[in-house]
């Protein structure tokens, strides 16, 4: 596998060494250690991480795209047709087949949507990035 293929279609696994492929700027509120969470946001902070910083993948989370009404209906009707279609009167089977066909475009679009994958990576400098899209990293 070439480096180009590796970066374009990489699936990250726990324990894999990775590096940042782009500069990142983290911004938000900071709470001093030991302070109550109610006082969150007492300070504002910004941190920049340069591309090329290496780390190790600690966790990989797959986020499945939520099924819309049309997709759920397609699955329900398709299952009904597959399981009981041979027992149905021909007119009912034909009508059910047309309903399934009308929803097939939404089903195909749903299947083509890529699964969103986020990772938790412990960088060598001690920072931990959590819930970051896997596209931000490449093999180290």
C-alpha positions in Angstrom: 0.0 0.0 0.0 1.4 3.4 -0.9 1.5 6.4 1.4 -1.1 8.1 -0.8 -3.5 5.2 -0.6 -2.8 5.0 3.2 -3.8 8.6 3.9 -6.8 8.6 1.6 -8.6 5.6 2.9 -7.1 4.8 6.3 -9.0 2.9 8.9 -7.6 3.7 12.3 -7.2 1.0 15.0 -6.5 1.3 18.7 -2.7 1.3 19.2 -1.8 2.6 15.8 0.8 5.4 15.5 -0.6 8.5 13.7 0.4 12.1 13.0 -1.6 15.2 12.4 -2.0 16.1 8.7 -3.0 19.7 9.3 -2.4 22.5 11.9 -5.1 22.5 14.5 -6.3 25.4 16.6 -8.2 24.5 19.8 -10.2 27.3 21.4 -12.7 27.5 24.2 -13.1 28.0 27.9 -10.7 26.7 30.5 -11.5 25.9 34.2 -8.7 25.6 36.7 -8.3 22.2 38.2 -10.3 21.7 41.4 -12.8 24.5 40.5 -16.5 23.6 40.4 -18.0 22.9 36.9 -20.5 25.7 37.5 -17.7 28.2 37.1 -16.7 26.8 33.7 -15.7 29.4 31.2 -14.0 31.6 33.7 -11.0 31.8 31.3 -10.7 31.8 27.6 -7.9 29.9 25.9 -6.4 29.0 22.6 -3.9 26.3 21.7 -2.3 25.5 18.4 -0.9 22.1 17.4 1.3 21.9 14.3 0.9 19.3 11.6 3.2 16.4 12.0 2.8 15.9 15.7 2.6 12.1 16.4 0.6 10.1 18.8 -1.2 6.8 19.5 -4.8 6.0 18.9 -6.6 5.1 22.2 -10.2 4.8 21.0 -12.1 4.6 17.7 -15.8 5.5 17.6 -18.1 4.8 14.6 -21.1 7.1 14.3 -23.8 5.6 12.1 -25.9 7.9 10.1 -29.4 8.1 11.5 -32.1 6.3 9.4 -34.8 8.7 8.1 -38.4 7.7 7.8 -38.1 6.7 4.2 -35.2 4.3 4.9 -37.0 2.7 7.8 -40.1 2.3 5.7 -38.1 0.8 2.8 -36.6 -1.8 5.2 -40.0 -2.6 6.7 -41.7 -3.0 3.3 -38.7 -4.9 1.7 -38.7 -7.3 4.6 -42.4 -7.8 4.3 -42.1 -8.4 0.5 -39.2 -10.8 0.9 -40.8 -12.8 3.8 -44.4 -12.9 2.7 -44.5 -11.8 -0.9 -44.8 -15.3 -2.3 -48.0 -15.8 -0.1 -49.7 -12.5 -1.2 -52.2 -12.1 -4.0 -50.5 -10.9 -7.1 -52.1 -7.4 -7.0 -51.0 -6.9 -3.4 -47.5 -8.2 -4.2 -47.3 -5.9 -7.2 -48.4 -2.9 -5.1 -45.9 -3.6 -2.4 -43.2 -4.0 -5.0 -44.0 -0.6 -6.4 -43.9 0.9 -2.9 -40.5 -0.6 -2.3 -39.3 0.6 -5.7 -40.4 4.1 -4.9 -38.3 4.2 -1.8 -35.2 2.4 -3.3 -33.5 5.7 -4.2 -33.5 6.9 -0.6 -32.2 3.5 0.5 -29.3 3.6 -2.0 -28.4 7.1 -1.0 -28.4 6.1 2.7 -26.1 3.1 1.9 -23.7 5.4 0.0 -23.3 7.7 3.0 -19.9 7.1 4.6 -19.7 6.1 8.2 -18.4 9.0 10.3 -15.4 7.8 12.4 -13.9 9.8 15.3 -10.9 9.0 17.4 -9.2 9.7 20.7 -5.5 10.1 20.2 -2.8 10.7 22.9 -0.2 12.9 21.4 3.5 12.4 22.2 3.5 15.8 23.9 0.9 14.6 26.4 -2.1 16.3 24.9 -5.2 14.1 24.2 -7.5 14.9 21.3 -10.9 13.3 21.7 -13.9 13.0 19.3 -11.7 14.2 16.3 -12.6 13.1 12.8 -10.2 10.3 11.6 -9.3 12.4 8.5 -7.2 14.7 10.7 -4.6 11.9 11.0 -2.4 9.8 8.8 -0.1 6.9 9.6 3.1 8.0 11.4 
